Amino acid sequence: MGVKVRRLFTCHCGQLLTQRVPDLLVSERSRLAIGNGVNRVRPEGENSVTSQWQYQVRFDVNDSATAESVRRKLCVPALAPLFDILAEHHAALKCQFDAFAEYVAAAEEHGVENYPLYQWTKATIENPTKKEKYLRSFTVYVDDREVYAKEIADALEADLQPLATSGLITRISKYDTNPANNPQSPQRPRERG
């Protein structure tokens, strides 16, 4: 396994934060590690059923000014603990509003018929109340992956917990890829005949 240097982010104060991270064989399309995991040692209590799911950590920050600083990756003392945790976990943030806006832009560029959540997502980003909510919500990507192993998500969640206690973060959520635990896509409106 090789090692490469990945640029995580550049703060506006000019400080370039980099982290040496191992090359990982990951399929972004399937969001699953390449290989069958035969040689993988499972943590105690984990079985093949629970290990098949991938996880994602999201959190909300306490106010819109903090959210804007996080979105712009500003080097302000109040955010240093957050950026230290992210660097330690080889992680980066994606603002939920920005992700929604990118989805809408891609749909409009490539044809909305190929984007089943287009109408819902567009309505969400155009709603001022929802816009404010999602501007304060962030998804944590680890090693450029939006979903990752449970032990990675658990460690990340544990390290972020003191920031929730301090008030910088107001809510931490952990999601899994198990379809039974996730809402189904909204139904498209029926065509009127």
Secondary structure as the mmCIF struct_conf table of DSSP 4:
data_model
#
loop_
_struct_conf.conf_type_id
_struct_conf.id
_struct_conf.beg_label_comp_id
_struct_conf.beg_label_asym_id
_struct_conf.beg_label_seq_id
_struct_conf.end_label_comp_id
_struct_conf.end_label_asym_id
_struct_conf.end_label_seq_id
STRN STRN1 VAL A 3 THR A 10
TURN_TY1_P TURN_TY1_P1 HIS A 12 CYS A 13
BEND BEND1 GLY A 14 GLY A 14
HELX_LH_PP_P HELX_LH_PP_P1 GLN A 15 GLN A 15
STRN STRN2 LEU A 16 PRO A 22
STRN STRN3 VAL A 26 SER A 27
TURN_TY1_P TURN_TY1_P2 GLU A 28 ARG A 31
STRN STRN4 LEU A 32 ALA A 33
BEND BEND2 ILE A 34 GLY A 35
TURN_TY1_P TURN_TY1_P3 VAL A 38 ASN A 39
HELX_LH_PP_P HELX_LH_PP_P2 ARG A 40 PRO A 43
TURN_TY1_P TURN_TY1_P4 GLU A 44 GLY A 45
HELX_RH_AL_P HELX_RH_AL_P1 SER A 48 SER A 51
TURN_TY1_P TURN_TY1_P5 GLN A 52 GLN A 52
STRN STRN5 TYR A 55 VAL A 61
BEND BEND3 ASN A 62 ASP A 63
HELX_RH_AL_P HELX_RH_AL_P2 SER A 64 ARG A 71
TURN_TY1_P TURN_TY1_P6 ARG A 72 LYS A 73
HELX_RH_3T_P HELX_RH_3T_P1 PRO A 77 LEU A 79
HELX_RH_AL_P HELX_RH_AL_P3 ALA A 80 GLU A 88
TURN_TY1_P TURN_TY1_P7 HIS A 89 HIS A 90
STRN STRN6 ALA A 91 CYS A 95
HELX_RH_AL_P HELX_RH_AL_P4 GLN A 96 HIS A 110
HELX_RH_3T_P HELX_RH_3T_P2 VAL A 112 ASN A 114
TURN_TY1_P TURN_TY1_P8 PRO A 116 LEU A 117
HELX_RH_AL_P HELX_RH_AL_P5 TYR A 118 GLU A 126
BEND BEND4 ASN A 127 ASN A 127
HELX_RH_AL_P HELX_RH_AL_P6 PRO A 128 LEU A 135
TURN_TY1_P TURN_TY1_P9 ARG A 136 ARG A 136
STRN STRN7 SER A 137 VAL A 142
TURN_TY1_P TURN_TY1_P10 ASP A 143 ASP A 144
STRN STRN8 ARG A 145 ARG A 145
BEND BEND5 GLU A 146 VAL A 147
STRN STRN9 TYR A 148 TYR A 148
HELX_RH_AL_P HELX_RH_AL_P7 LYS A 150 SER A 166
TURN_TY1_P TURN_TY1_P11 GLY A 167 GLY A 167
BEND BEND6 LEU A 168 LEU A 168
STRN STRN10 ILE A 169 ASP A 176
HELX_RH_3T_P HELX_RH_3T_P3 PRO A 179 ASN A 181
BEND BEND7 ASN A 182 ASN A 182
HELX_LH_PP_P HELX_LH_PP_P3 PRO A 183 ARG A 192
#
